[in-house]
Protein backbone atom coordinates (compact mmCIF):
# COMPACT_ATOMS: atom_id res chain seq x y z
CA UNK A 1 0.00 0.00 0.00
CA UNK A 2 1.44 3.38 -0.95
CA UNK A 3 1.93 5.77 1.94
CA UNK A 4 0.11 9.01 1.25
CA UNK A 5 1.35 10.98 4.28
CA UNK A 6 3.85 10.75 7.12
CA UNK A 7 2.69 8.80 10.16
CA UNK A 8 1.87 10.98 13.18
CA UNK A 9 2.36 9.92 16.79
CA UNK A 10 -0.08 10.80 19.56
CA UNK A 11 -0.44 9.73 23.18
CA UNK A 12 -3.34 8.74 25.41
CA UNK A 13 -4.01 10.30 28.80
CA UNK A 14 -5.05 8.54 31.97
CA UNK A 15 -8.28 10.37 32.68
CA UNK A 16 -9.70 7.22 34.28
CA UNK A 17 -8.28 5.25 37.19
CA UNK A 18 -9.29 2.18 39.19
CA UNK A 19 -11.18 2.79 42.43
CA UNK A 20 -10.21 3.84 45.09
CA UNK A 21 -7.57 5.82 43.18
CA UNK A 22 -8.92 9.09 41.80
CA UNK A 23 -7.75 10.89 38.65
CA UNK A 24 -6.22 14.31 39.29
CA UNK A 25 -7.46 17.10 37.02
CA UNK A 26 -4.42 19.25 37.79
CA UNK A 27 -2.03 16.40 36.97
CA UNK A 28 -3.85 15.65 33.71
CA UNK A 29 -3.56 19.28 32.60
CA UNK A 30 0.15 19.31 33.46
CA UNK A 31 0.52 16.02 31.58
CA UNK A 32 -1.01 17.64 28.48
CA UNK A 33 1.44 20.53 28.69
CA UNK A 34 4.35 18.07 29.05
CA UNK A 35 3.17 16.01 26.06
CA UNK A 36 3.38 19.12 23.91
CA UNK A 37 6.91 19.79 25.21
CA UNK A 38 7.87 16.21 24.30
CA UNK A 39 6.69 16.75 20.74
CA UNK A 40 3.67 14.47 20.54
CA UNK A 41 1.36 15.36 17.66
CA UNK A 42 -1.83 14.82 19.65
CA UNK A 43 -3.24 13.90 23.06
CA UNK A 44 -6.37 11.78 23.52
CA UNK A 45 -8.91 11.43 26.32
CA UNK A 46 -11.18 8.45 27.00
CA UNK A 47 -14.92 9.20 27.28
CA UNK A 48 -17.35 7.76 29.82
CA UNK A 49 -19.80 9.33 32.23
CA UNK A 50 -20.19 6.26 34.44
CA UNK A 51 -17.83 3.31 34.18
CA UNK A 52 -18.00 0.05 36.10
CA UNK A 53 -19.48 -1.04 39.40
CA UNK A 54 -17.23 -3.59 41.12
CA UNK A 55 -14.64 -2.29 40.52
CA UNK A 56 -15.62 1.11 39.23
CA UNK A 57 -13.32 3.38 37.26
CA UNK A 58 -13.43 7.05 38.32
CA UNK A 59 -13.13 9.24 35.21
CA UNK A 60 -12.86 12.96 34.46
CA UNK A 61 -15.12 14.20 31.66
CA UNK A 62 -13.20 14.14 28.38
CA UNK A 63 -14.29 17.41 26.76
CA UNK A 64 -13.68 19.49 29.88
CA UNK A 65 -10.21 18.05 30.47
CA UNK A 66 -9.31 18.56 26.80
CA UNK A 67 -10.56 22.14 26.94
CA UNK A 68 -8.31 22.87 29.91
CA UNK A 69 -5.32 21.36 28.07
CA UNK A 70 -6.17 23.33 24.93
CA UNK A 71 -6.10 26.55 26.95
CA UNK A 72 -2.60 25.74 28.28
CA UNK A 73 -1.01 24.64 24.99
CA UNK A 74 -0.48 26.02 21.49
CA UNK A 75 0.56 23.18 19.15
CA UNK A 76 -0.56 19.74 20.30
CA UNK A 77 -3.84 18.50 18.81
CA UNK A 78 -6.53 17.38 21.25
CA UNK A 79 -8.66 14.35 20.53
CA UNK A 80 -11.53 12.33 21.93
CA UNK A 81 -10.48 8.69 21.86
CA UNK A 82 -13.32 7.99 21.83
CA UNK A 83 -16.46 10.13 22.34
CA UNK A 84 -19.65 8.11 22.90
CA UNK A 85 -21.78 10.25 20.61
CA UNK A 86 -25.27 8.69 21.04
CA UNK A 87 -25.28 9.46 24.77
CA UNK A 88 -25.09 13.21 24.11
CA UNK A 89 -27.56 15.81 22.86
CA UNK A 90 -26.20 16.51 19.35
CA UNK A 91 -27.12 20.20 19.33
CA UNK A 92 -25.31 20.86 22.60
CA UNK A 93 -22.42 18.67 21.43
CA UNK A 94 -22.11 20.65 18.18
CA UNK A 95 -21.85 23.85 20.21
CA UNK A 96 -19.37 22.41 22.72
CA UNK A 97 -17.07 21.00 20.03
CA UNK A 98 -17.17 24.21 17.98
CA UNK A 99 -16.22 26.19 21.08
CA UNK A 100 -13.34 23.81 21.88
CA UNK A 101 -12.13 24.22 18.30
CA UNK A 102 -11.98 27.98 18.94
CA UNK A 103 -10.25 27.64 22.31
CA UNK A 104 -7.64 25.37 20.69
CA UNK A 105 -7.45 27.51 17.52
CA UNK A 106 -8.34 24.60 15.27
CA UNK A 107 -6.58 21.71 17.03
CA UNK A 108 -9.62 19.51 17.76
CA UNK A 109 -9.89 15.92 16.51
CA UNK A 110 -13.24 14.21 17.13
CA UNK A 111 -13.07 10.45 17.57
CA UNK A 112 -16.64 9.18 17.99
CA UNK A 113 -18.35 5.81 18.35
CA UNK A 114 -21.67 4.25 19.33
CA UNK A 115 -20.51 2.94 22.73
CA UNK A 116 -20.90 -0.47 24.35
CA UNK A 117 -21.87 -0.03 28.01
CA UNK A 118 -25.64 -0.51 28.38
CA UNK A 119 -25.74 0.46 32.07
CA UNK A 120 -24.35 3.87 31.15
CA UNK A 121 -26.93 4.39 28.38
CA UNK A 122 -29.77 3.38 30.71
CA UNK A 123 -28.67 5.90 33.33
CA UNK A 124 -28.66 8.69 30.71
CA UNK A 125 -32.05 7.80 29.27
CA UNK A 126 -30.68 6.81 25.85
CA UNK A 127 -32.04 3.74 24.07
CA UNK A 128 -29.08 1.37 23.86
CA UNK A 129 -30.48 -0.78 21.05
CA UNK A 130 -30.95 2.32 18.86
CA UNK A 131 -27.45 3.72 19.36
CA UNK A 132 -26.33 3.11 15.76
CA UNK A 133 -29.35 4.92 14.35
CA UNK A 134 -28.97 7.71 16.94
CA UNK A 135 -25.32 8.16 15.98
CA UNK A 136 -26.13 8.44 12.26
CA UNK A 137 -28.69 11.11 13.09
CA UNK A 138 -26.33 12.94 15.43
CA UNK A 139 -23.58 13.03 12.79
CA UNK A 140 -25.98 14.63 10.33
CA UNK A 141 -27.27 17.19 12.84
CA UNK A 142 -23.77 18.16 14.00
CA UNK A 143 -22.30 18.51 10.50
CA UNK A 144 -25.27 20.51 9.27
CA UNK A 145 -25.06 22.91 12.22
CA UNK A 146 -21.32 23.32 11.63
CA UNK A 147 -21.55 23.99 7.90
CA UNK A 148 -24.98 25.50 7.07
CA UNK A 149 -26.16 29.05 7.71
CA UNK A 150 -29.53 27.90 9.01
CA UNK A 151 -30.81 24.39 9.65
CA UNK A 152 -34.36 23.11 9.35
CA UNK A 153 -35.10 19.47 10.00
CA UNK A 154 -36.99 16.98 12.12
CA UNK A 155 -34.66 14.63 13.98
CA UNK A 156 -36.86 13.15 16.72
CA UNK A 157 -36.80 14.15 19.49
CA UNK A 158 -35.01 17.22 18.07
CA UNK A 159 -36.97 19.64 15.89
CA UNK A 160 -34.68 22.18 14.24
CA UNK A 161 -36.50 25.26 12.94
CA UNK A 162 -34.22 27.97 11.70
CA UNK A 163 -31.46 26.63 13.94
CA UNK A 164 -28.42 28.90 13.70
CA UNK A 165 -25.09 27.86 15.19
CA UNK A 166 -22.36 30.48 15.23
CA UNK A 167 -19.47 30.83 15.51
CA UNK A 168 -18.69 27.97 13.16
CA UNK A 169 -15.65 25.82 13.99
CA UNK A 170 -12.23 27.21 13.11
CA UNK A 171 -11.42 24.17 10.95
CA UNK A 172 -13.12 24.10 7.56
CA UNK A 173 -15.42 22.54 6.66
CA UNK A 174 -15.32 21.25 10.24
CA UNK A 175 -13.05 19.39 12.72
CA UNK A 176 -12.15 15.91 11.47
CA UNK A 177 -14.55 13.21 12.66
CA UNK A 178 -12.91 9.79 13.07
CA UNK A 179 -15.42 6.98 13.46
CA UNK A 180 -14.50 4.26 15.93
CA UNK A 181 -15.67 0.67 15.88
CA UNK A 182 -15.11 -2.70 14.29
CA UNK A 183 -18.08 -4.28 12.51
CA UNK A 184 -18.79 -3.74 8.81
CA UNK A 185 -21.66 -1.29 9.47
CA UNK A 186 -19.22 0.91 11.41
CA UNK A 187 -16.49 0.61 8.78
CA UNK A 188 -19.02 1.72 6.18
CA UNK A 189 -20.02 4.66 8.41
CA UNK A 190 -16.35 5.67 8.68
CA UNK A 191 -15.97 5.44 4.90
CA UNK A 192 -19.12 7.35 4.00
CA UNK A 193 -19.96 9.70 6.89
CA UNK A 194 -16.64 10.26 8.66
CA UNK A 195 -13.24 11.70 7.86
CA UNK A 196 -11.49 8.51 8.89
CA UNK A 197 -11.34 5.53 11.23
CA UNK A 198 -10.01 5.18 14.76
CA UNK A 199 -9.41 1.69 16.10
CA UNK A 200 -8.08 0.18 19.29
CA UNK A 201 -5.38 -2.43 19.96
CA UNK A 202 -5.36 -3.83 16.40
CA UNK A 203 -2.39 -5.73 15.02
CA UNK A 204 -1.00 -4.50 11.69
CA UNK A 205 -2.61 -7.46 9.91
CA UNK A 206 -6.04 -6.79 11.46
CA UNK A 207 -5.74 -3.11 10.59
CA UNK A 208 -4.95 -3.89 6.96
CA UNK A 209 -7.99 -6.17 6.60
CA UNK A 210 -10.43 -3.61 8.01
CA UNK A 211 -8.82 -0.65 6.21
CA UNK A 212 -9.21 -2.49 2.90
CA UNK A 213 -12.94 -2.76 3.63
CA UNK A 214 -13.12 0.97 4.39
CA UNK A 215 -11.40 1.80 1.09
CA UNK A 216 -13.86 -0.43 -0.77
CA UNK A 217 -16.87 1.15 0.97
CA UNK A 218 -15.54 4.66 0.17
CA UNK A 219 -15.00 3.83 -3.51
CA UNK A 220 -18.44 2.23 -3.71
CA UNK A 221 -19.94 5.47 -2.39
CA UNK A 222 -17.99 7.53 -4.92
CA UNK A 223 -15.66 8.93 -2.30
CA UNK A 224 -11.88 9.34 -2.63
CA UNK A 225 -10.38 7.04 0.05
CA UNK A 226 -7.18 9.13 0.07
CA UNK A 227 -9.18 11.80 1.89
CA UNK A 228 -9.75 9.43 4.83
CA UNK A 229 -7.24 9.00 7.66
CA UNK A 230 -6.54 5.98 9.84
CA UNK A 231 -5.61 5.91 13.53
CA UNK A 232 -4.77 2.98 15.81
CA UNK A 233 -4.29 3.02 19.58
CA UNK A 234 -1.45 0.72 20.64
CA UNK A 235 -0.23 -0.28 24.12
CA UNK A 236 3.53 -0.06 24.61
CA UNK A 237 6.08 -0.96 27.28
CA UNK A 238 9.79 -0.30 26.85
CA UNK A 239 12.40 -2.36 28.69
CA UNK A 240 14.02 -5.82 28.81
CA UNK A 241 11.26 -8.16 27.64
CA UNK A 242 11.99 -10.81 30.28
CA UNK A 243 11.38 -8.19 32.97
CA UNK A 244 8.40 -6.27 31.56
CA UNK A 245 6.29 -8.90 29.78
CA UNK A 246 4.50 -10.30 32.85
CA UNK A 247 3.53 -6.91 34.41
CA UNK A 248 2.50 -5.57 30.99
CA UNK A 249 0.23 -8.56 30.33
CA UNK A 250 -1.29 -8.28 33.81
CA UNK A 251 -2.08 -4.59 33.20
CA UNK A 252 -3.62 -5.35 29.81
CA UNK A 253 -5.76 -8.14 31.29
CA UNK A 254 -7.04 -6.24 34.32
CA UNK A 255 -7.61 -2.64 33.17
CA UNK A 256 -8.70 -3.00 29.54
CA UNK A 257 -11.67 -4.47 27.68
CA UNK A 258 -11.53 -6.23 24.33
CA UNK A 259 -14.79 -6.39 22.38
CA UNK A 260 -15.56 -10.00 21.47
CA UNK A 261 -16.89 -8.85 18.07
CA UNK A 262 -13.61 -7.10 17.21
CA UNK A 263 -10.03 -8.05 16.51
CA UNK A 264 -8.80 -5.89 19.40
CA UNK A 265 -6.22 -7.94 21.26
CA UNK A 266 -3.54 -7.58 23.89
CA UNK A 267 -1.35 -9.34 21.30
CA UNK A 268 -1.08 -5.92 19.66
CA UNK A 269 1.12 -4.77 22.57
CA UNK A 270 4.52 -3.38 21.63
CA UNK A 271 7.16 -4.64 24.10
CA UNK A 272 10.93 -4.75 24.44
CA UNK A 273 14.01 -2.61 23.97
CA UNK A 274 13.68 0.55 21.87
CA UNK A 275 15.02 -1.26 18.80
CA UNK A 276 12.67 -4.21 19.37
CA UNK A 277 9.72 -1.84 19.75
CA UNK A 278 10.62 -0.07 16.51
CA UNK A 279 10.80 -3.41 14.69
CA UNK A 280 7.33 -4.29 15.99
CA UNK A 281 5.93 -0.87 15.01
CA UNK A 282 7.29 -0.76 11.45
CA UNK A 283 4.65 -3.16 10.06
CA UNK A 284 1.98 -0.68 11.22
CA UNK A 285 3.69 2.17 9.37
CA UNK A 286 4.24 -0.01 6.32
CA UNK A 287 0.52 -0.89 6.40
CA UNK A 288 -0.20 2.79 5.74
CA UNK A 289 -1.43 3.87 9.17
CA UNK A 290 -1.70 7.66 9.41
CA UNK A 291 -1.51 7.98 13.19
CA UNK A 292 -0.49 5.78 16.10
CA UNK A 293 -1.75 6.76 19.55
CA UNK A 294 0.53 5.23 22.16
CA UNK A 295 -0.97 3.91 25.39
CA UNK A 296 2.15 3.66 27.59
CA UNK A 297 2.41 1.07 30.37
CA UNK A 298 0.53 2.49 33.37
CA UNK A 299 1.20 5.95 31.91
CA UNK A 300 4.51 5.92 33.76
CA UNK A 301 6.57 9.07 33.26
CA UNK A 302 9.61 7.04 32.20
CA UNK A 303 7.57 5.19 29.57
CA UNK A 304 5.98 8.36 28.19
CA UNK A 305 9.36 10.08 27.87
CA UNK A 306 11.07 7.01 26.42
CA UNK A 307 8.45 6.73 23.67
CA UNK A 308 8.99 10.40 22.74
CA UNK A 309 12.78 10.37 22.98
CA UNK A 310 13.78 6.84 21.95
CA UNK A 311 10.97 5.32 19.89
CA UNK A 312 9.50 8.11 17.74
CA UNK A 313 12.86 9.50 16.48
CA UNK A 314 13.98 5.97 15.53
CA UNK A 315 10.67 5.30 13.81
CA UNK A 316 10.84 8.51 11.80
CA UNK A 317 14.41 7.80 10.75
CA UNK A 318 13.61 4.21 9.77
CA UNK A 319 10.45 5.20 7.92
CA UNK A 320 12.38 7.88 5.99
CA UNK A 321 15.12 5.39 5.19
CA UNK A 322 12.58 2.87 3.95
CA UNK A 323 11.17 5.43 1.52
CA UNK A 324 14.50 6.58 0.04
C-alpha positions in Angstrom: 0.0 0.0 0.0 1.4 3.4 -1.0 1.9 5.8 1.9 0.1 9.0 1.3 1.4 11.0 4.3 3.8 10.7 7.1 2.7 8.8 10.2 1.9 11.0 13.2 2.4 9.9 16.8 -0.1 10.8 19.6 -0.4 9.7 23.2 -3.3 8.7 25.4 -4.0 10.3 28.8 -5.1 8.5 32.0 -8.3 10.4 32.7 -9.7 7.2 34.3 -8.3 5.3 37.2 -9.3 2.2 39.2 -11.2 2.8 42.4 -10.2 3.8 45.1 -7.6 5.8 43.2 -8.9 9.1 41.8 -7.8 10.9 38.7 -6.2 14.3 39.3 -7.5 17.1 37.0 -4.4 19.3 37.8 -2.0 16.4 37.0 -3.9 15.6 33.7 -3.6 19.3 32.6 0.2 19.3 33.5 0.5 16.0 31.6 -1.0 17.6 28.5 1.4 20.5 28.7 4.4 18.1 29.1 3.2 16.0 26.1 3.4 19.1 23.9 6.9 19.8 25.2 7.9 16.2 24.3 6.7 16.8 20.7 3.7 14.5 20.5 1.4 15.4 17.7 -1.8 14.8 19.7 -3.2 13.9 23.1 -6.4 11.8 23.5 -8.9 11.4 26.3 -11.2 8.5 27.0 -14.9 9.2 27.3 -17.3 7.8 29.8 -19.8 9.3 32.2 -20.2 6.3 34.4 -17.8 3.3 34.2 -18.0 0.1 36.1 -19.5 -1.0 39.4 -17.2 -3.6 41.1 -14.6 -2.3 40.5 -15.6 1.1 39.2 -13.3 3.4 37.3 -13.4 7.1 38.3 -13.1 9.2 35.2 -12.9 13.0 34.5 -15.1 14.2 31.7 -13.2 14.1 28.4 -14.3 17.4 26.8 -13.7 19.5 29.9 -10.2 18.1 30.5 -9.3 18.6 26.8 -10.6 22.1 26.9 -8.3 22.9 29.9 -5.3 21.4 28.1 -6.2 23.3 24.9 -6.1 26.6 27.0 -2.6 25.7 28.3 -1.0 24.6 25.0 -0.5 26.0 21.5 0.6 23.2 19.1 -0.6 19.7 20.3 -3.8 18.5 18.8 -6.5 17.4 21.2 -8.7 14.3 20.5 -11.5 12.3 21.9 -10.5 8.7 21.9 -13.3 8.0 21.8 -16.5 10.1 22.3 -19.6 8.1 22.9 -21.8 10.2 20.6 -25.3 8.7 21.0 -25.3 9.5 24.8 -25.1 13.2 24.1 -27.6 15.8 22.9 -26.2 16.5 19.3 -27.1 20.2 19.3 -25.3 20.9 22.6 -22.4 18.7 21.4 -22.1 20.6 18.2 -21.9 23.9 20.2 -19.4 22.4 22.7 -17.1 21.0 20.0 -17.2 24.2 18.0 -16.2 26.2 21.1 -13.3 23.8 21.9 -12.1 24.2 18.3 -12.0 28.0 18.9 -10.3 27.6 22.3 -7.6 25.4 20.7 -7.5 27.5 17.5 -8.3 24.6 15.3 -6.6 21.7 17.0 -9.6 19.5 17.8 -9.9 15.9 16.5 -13.2 14.2 17.1 -13.1 10.5 17.6 -16.6 9.2 18.0 -18.4 5.8 18.3 -21.7 4.2 19.3 -20.5 2.9 22.7 -20.9 -0.5 24.3 -21.9 0.0 28.0 -25.6 -0.5 28.4 -25.7 0.5 32.1 -24.4 3.9 31.1 -26.9 4.4 28.4 -29.8 3.4 30.7 -28.7 5.9 33.3 -28.7 8.7 30.7 -32.1 7.8 29.3 -30.7 6.8 25.9 -32.0 3.7 24.1 -29.1 1.4 23.9 -30.5 -0.8 21.0 -31.0 2.3 18.9 -27.5 3.7 19.4 -26.3 3.1 15.8 -29.4 4.9 14.4 -29.0 7.7 16.9 -25.3 8.2 16.0 -26.1 8.4 12.3 -28.7 11.1 13.1 -26.3 12.9 15.4 -23.6 13.0 12.8 -26.0 14.6 10.3 -27.3 17.2 12.8 -23.8 18.2 14.0 -22.3 18.5 10.5 -25.3 20.5 9.3 -25.1 22.9 12.2 -21.3 23.3 11.6 -21.6 24.0 7.9 -25.0 25.5 7.1 -26.2 29.0 7.7 -29.5 27.9 9.0 -30.8 24.4 9.7 -34.4 23.1 9.4 -35.1 19.5 10.0 -37.0 17.0 12.1 -34.7 14.6 14.0 -36.9 13.1 16.7 -36.8 14.2 19.5 -35.0 17.2 18.1 -37.0 19.6 15.9 -34.7 22.2 14.2 -36.5 25.3 12.9 -34.2 28.0 11.7 -31.5 26.6 13.9 -28.4 28.9 13.7 -25.1 27.9 15.2 -22.4 30.5 15.2 -19.5 30.8 15.5 -18.7 28.0 13.2 -15.7 25.8 14.0 -12.2 27.2 13.1 -11.4 24.2 10.9 -13.1 24.1 7.6 -15.4 22.5 6.7 -15.3 21.2 10.2 -13.1 19.4 12.7 -12.1 15.9 11.5 -14.5 13.2 12.7 -12.9 9.8 13.1 -15.4 7.0 13.5 -14.5 4.3 15.9 -15.7 0.7 15.9 -15.1 -2.7 14.3 -18.1 -4.3 12.5 -18.8 -3.7 8.8 -21.7 -1.3 9.5 -19.2 0.9 11.4 -16.5 0.6 8.8 -19.0 1.7 6.2 -20.0 4.7 8.4 -16.4 5.7 8.7 -16.0 5.4 4.9 -19.1 7.4 4.0 -20.0 9.7 6.9 -16.6 10.3 8.7 -13.2 11.7 7.9 -11.5 8.5 8.9 -11.3 5.5 11.2 -10.0 5.2 14.8 -9.4 1.7 16.1 -8.1 0.2 19.3 -5.4 -2.4 20.0 -5.4 -3.8 16.4 -2.4 -5.7 15.0 -1.0 -4.5 11.7 -2.6 -7.5 9.9 -6.0 -6.8 11.5 -5.7 -3.1 10.6 -5.0 -3.9 7.0 -8.0 -6.2 6.6 -10.4 -3.6 8.0 -8.8 -0.7 6.2 -9.2 -2.5 2.9 -12.9 -2.8 3.6 -13.1 1.0 4.4 -11.4 1.8 1.1 -13.9 -0.4 -0.8 -16.9 1.2 1.0 -15.5 4.7 0.2 -15.0 3.8 -3.5 -18.4 2.2 -3.7 -19.9 5.5 -2.4 -18.0 7.5 -4.9 -15.7 8.9 -2.3 -11.9 9.3 -2.6 -10.4 7.0 0.0 -7.2 9.1 0.1 -9.2 11.8 1.9 -9.8 9.4 4.8 -7.2 9.0 7.7 -6.5 6.0 9.8 -5.6 5.9 13.5 -4.8 3.0 15.8 -4.3 3.0 19.6 -1.5 0.7 20.6 -0.2 -0.3 24.1 3.5 -0.1 24.6 6.1 -1.0 27.3 9.8 -0.3 26.8 12.4 -2.4 28.7 14.0 -5.8 28.8 11.3 -8.2 27.6 12.0 -10.8 30.3 11.4 -8.2 33.0 8.4 -6.3 31.6 6.3 -8.9 29.8 4.5 -10.3 32.9 3.5 -6.9 34.4 2.5 -5.6 31.0 0.2 -8.6 30.3 -1.3 -8.3 33.8 -2.1 -4.6 33.2 -3.6 -5.3 29.8 -5.8 -8.1 31.3 -7.0 -6.2 34.3 -7.6 -2.6 33.2 -8.7 -3.0 29.5 -11.7 -4.5 27.7 -11.5 -6.2 24.3 -14.8 -6.4 22.4 -15.6 -10.0 21.5 -16.9 -8.9 18.1 -13.6 -7.1 17.2 -10.0 -8.1 16.5 -8.8 -5.9 19.4 -6.2 -7.9 21.3 -3.5 -7.6 23.9 -1.3 -9.3 21.3 -1.1 -5.9 19.7 1.1 -4.8 22.6 4.5 -3.4 21.6 7.2 -4.6 24.1 10.9 -4.7 24.4 14.0 -2.6 24.0 13.7 0.5 21.9 15.0 -1.3 18.8 12.7 -4.2 19.4 9.7 -1.8 19.7 10.6 -0.1 16.5 10.8 -3.4 14.7 7.3 -4.3 16.0 5.9 -0.9 15.0 7.3 -0.8 11.5 4.6 -3.2 10.1 2.0 -0.7 11.2 3.7 2.2 9.4 4.2 0.0 6.3 0.5 -0.9 6.4 -0.2 2.8 5.7 -1.4 3.9 9.2 -1.7 7.7 9.4 -1.5 8.0 13.2 -0.5 5.8 16.1 -1.8 6.8 19.6 0.5 5.2 22.2 -1.0 3.9 25.4 2.2 3.7 27.6 2.4 1.1 30.4 0.5 2.5 33.4 1.2 6.0 31.9 4.5 5.9 33.8 6.6 9.1 33.3 9.6 7.0 32.2 7.6 5.2 29.6 6.0 8.4 28.2 9.4 10.1 27.9 11.1 7.0 26.4 8.5 6.7 23.7 9.0 10.4 22.7 12.8 10.4 23.0 13.8 6.8 21.9 11.0 5.3 19.9 9.5 8.1 17.7 12.9 9.5 16.5 14.0 6.0 15.5 10.7 5.3 13.8 10.8 8.5 11.8 14.4 7.8 10.7 13.6 4.2 9.8 10.5 5.2 7.9 12.4 7.9 6.0 15.1 5.4 5.2 12.6 2.9 4.0 11.2 5.4 1.5 14.5 6.6 0.0 
